[in-house]
Amino acid sequence: MATAEQHHILDLPVFAEPVKLAIVVSPYYKDIAAGLIAGAQAKAKGCDAKVELIEVPGALEIPPAIRIAHRRADFDGFVALGCVIRGETTHYETVCNDSSHGLMLLGLQGVNLGNGILTVENRAQAEIRCDPKGYDAGGGAAAAALHLIALERKYGSSGKGIGFGRPLDEDDGSFQIA
């Protein structure tokens, strides 16, 4: 059961400059998504973050939507919300693994995001986890994104490159390691 253990939850960060957060959600299970959104919005409000809601058809579309918004808009971070309930086929594993992997790749590329895509065995588990007054997976995902935004603002101006570094010479393809 989701309430069997106590977990330590970090205090929300405090921001000197405003935060713009995108909640990218699949409302495939509309009632579950509504609970996740409510939790995420409440957590964002706790940091005075401005929130924009972006809807996509399913969990597999969440990582590409975040990538598009990250490249073309000025969001500080993203909250991925949705629900995948195990069915009778292996499609469950594909959706869970691919959406999670896509989000992790985005995070490793420097996108500040919190993953609130529920991957559950049944509707009852989803209902427990989406409740903003209970387990609050939506709020937890928003808090994760906010903490990463705070870390980026604290350490992001060091001038270090990400990845393999900057090209030294465009002609010979050599790199300066960051």
VMD Tcl script that draws the C-alpha trace (Angstrom):
set ca {
  {0.00 0.00 0.00}
  {1.23 3.50 -0.81}
  {0.86 4.84 2.74}
  {2.79 2.09 4.57}
  {6.12 3.95 4.81}
  {7.07 7.47 5.82}
  {9.36 9.37 3.46}
  {11.32 12.57 3.94}
  {10.12 15.37 1.68}
  {12.38 18.35 1.01}
  {11.07 21.86 1.58}
  {10.22 23.70 -1.62}
  {12.98 25.96 -2.92}
  {12.70 29.73 -2.71}
  {13.25 31.68 -5.92}
  {14.49 35.26 -6.31}
  {13.32 35.37 -9.93}
  {9.95 34.09 -11.24}
  {9.66 30.48 -12.44}
  {7.78 29.41 -15.57}
  {6.70 25.78 -15.46}
  {4.96 23.68 -18.13}
  {2.77 20.81 -17.03}
  {2.68 18.33 -19.92}
  {-0.12 15.85 -19.36}
  {-1.89 13.00 -21.08}
  {-5.55 13.09 -19.99}
  {-6.11 9.52 -21.24}
  {-7.60 8.75 -17.81}
  {-9.17 12.17 -17.32}
  {-10.07 11.83 -13.63}
  {-6.61 10.53 -12.72}
  {-4.97 13.31 -14.76}
  {-7.14 15.92 -13.00}
  {-5.84 14.80 -9.60}
  {-2.24 14.84 -10.82}
  {-2.69 18.31 -12.31}
  {-4.27 19.66 -9.10}
  {-1.33 18.40 -7.04}
  {1.25 19.82 -9.46}
  {-0.50 23.19 -9.65}
  {-0.72 23.45 -5.85}
  {2.99 22.70 -5.48}
  {3.88 25.24 -8.19}
  {1.71 27.83 -6.45}
  {3.78 27.22 -3.31}
  {6.75 28.67 -5.21}
  {4.74 31.38 -7.00}
  {5.54 29.64 -10.28}
  {3.62 30.56 -13.41}
  {2.12 27.41 -14.94}
  {1.04 26.52 -18.47}
  {-0.83 23.30 -19.20}
  {0.01 21.34 -22.36}
  {-2.12 18.29 -23.25}
  {-0.99 15.39 -25.44}
  {-2.84 12.17 -26.41}
  {-0.80 9.62 -24.45}
  {2.24 8.97 -22.27}
  {4.44 8.26 -25.30}
  {3.84 11.79 -26.60}
  {4.94 13.47 -23.36}
  {8.74 13.36 -23.94}
  {8.53 14.69 -27.54}
  {6.16 17.45 -26.41}
  {8.58 18.47 -23.67}
  {11.43 18.49 -26.20}
  {9.47 20.74 -28.55}
  {8.49 23.16 -25.77}
  {12.04 23.15 -24.36}
  {13.53 24.08 -27.72}
  {10.94 26.67 -28.74}
  {9.64 28.27 -25.54}
  {11.09 29.84 -22.42}
  {10.06 27.39 -19.71}
  {12.36 26.89 -16.73}
  {11.11 23.36 -16.18}
  {8.53 20.72 -16.97}
  {6.22 18.36 -15.12}
  {5.31 15.15 -16.96}
  {1.92 13.77 -15.86}
  {-0.09 10.79 -17.01}
  {-1.14 7.30 -16.11}
  {-0.43 3.89 -17.61}
  {-2.50 1.02 -16.20}
  {-1.42 -2.55 -16.94}
  {-3.67 -4.29 -19.43}
  {-3.69 -7.69 -21.07}
  {-0.86 -7.07 -23.55}
  {2.81 -6.13 -23.45}
  {1.96 -2.62 -24.65}
  {2.10 -1.57 -20.96}
  {5.82 -2.33 -20.76}
  {6.53 -0.49 -24.00}
  {4.70 2.66 -22.90}
  {6.18 2.63 -19.38}
  {9.74 1.98 -20.50}
  {9.79 4.28 -23.52}
  {8.16 7.26 -21.81}
  {10.44 6.91 -18.77}
  {13.52 6.49 -20.95}
  {12.58 9.52 -23.04}
  {12.19 11.66 -19.93}
  {15.50 10.46 -18.50}
  {17.29 11.33 -21.73}
  {15.79 14.82 -21.64}
  {16.90 15.22 -18.03}
  {20.43 14.14 -18.85}
  {20.46 16.70 -21.67}
  {19.76 19.45 -19.16}
  {15.96 19.72 -19.18}
  {14.61 20.35 -15.67}
  {11.70 17.98 -15.24}
  {9.76 15.91 -12.78}
  {8.27 12.58 -13.81}
  {4.72 12.10 -12.59}
  {3.65 9.44 -15.07}
  {2.00 6.77 -12.95}
  {2.76 3.19 -13.94}
  {0.33 1.03 -11.99}
  {-1.25 -2.39 -11.97}
  {-4.84 -1.18 -11.57}
  {-7.12 1.84 -11.26}
  {-7.22 1.66 -7.45}
  {-3.44 2.19 -7.28}
  {-3.73 5.17 -9.65}
  {-6.51 6.73 -7.58}
  {-4.39 6.57 -4.43}
  {-1.34 8.07 -6.13}
  {-3.14 10.93 -7.91}
  {-4.87 12.27 -4.79}
  {-3.36 15.70 -3.98}
  {-4.42 15.24 -0.32}
  {-2.81 11.82 -0.14}
  {0.17 10.35 -1.96}
  {0.23 13.37 -4.36}
  {2.35 12.09 -7.25}
  {1.56 15.24 -9.25}
  {2.83 17.47 -6.46}
  {5.92 15.31 -6.08}
  {6.73 15.62 -9.77}
  {6.30 19.41 -9.63}
  {8.53 19.59 -6.56}
  {11.21 17.57 -8.38}
  {11.14 19.98 -11.32}
  {11.29 22.99 -8.99}
  {14.29 21.56 -7.13}
  {16.13 21.00 -10.42}
  {15.35 24.56 -11.52}
  {16.79 25.80 -8.21}
  {19.94 23.71 -8.73}
  {20.37 25.02 -12.25}
  {19.99 28.60 -11.06}
  {22.51 28.00 -8.29}
  {25.15 26.17 -10.34}
  {24.18 26.85 -13.96}
  {26.34 29.92 -14.55}
  {29.70 28.20 -14.06}
  {30.48 28.39 -17.79}
  {31.12 24.66 -18.07}
  {29.89 22.95 -21.21}
  {27.62 19.95 -21.32}
  {28.58 16.77 -23.12}
  {31.81 16.47 -25.05}
  {32.62 20.16 -25.06}
  {32.91 22.90 -27.62}
  {34.63 22.41 -30.97}
  {38.12 23.93 -31.01}
  {38.45 23.92 -34.75}
  {35.45 23.52 -37.01}
  {37.71 22.33 -39.84}
  {39.37 19.38 -38.14}
  {36.52 18.51 -35.73}
  {38.68 18.57 -32.58}
  {36.99 19.27 -29.26}
  {37.81 21.08 -26.05}
  {36.64 18.93 -23.14}
  {34.45 20.94 -20.80}
}
mol new
graphics top color blue
foreach p $ca { graphics top sphere $p radius 0.5 }
foreach p [lrange $ca 0 end-1] q [lrange $ca 1 end] { graphics top cylinder $p $q radius 0.2 }
display resetview
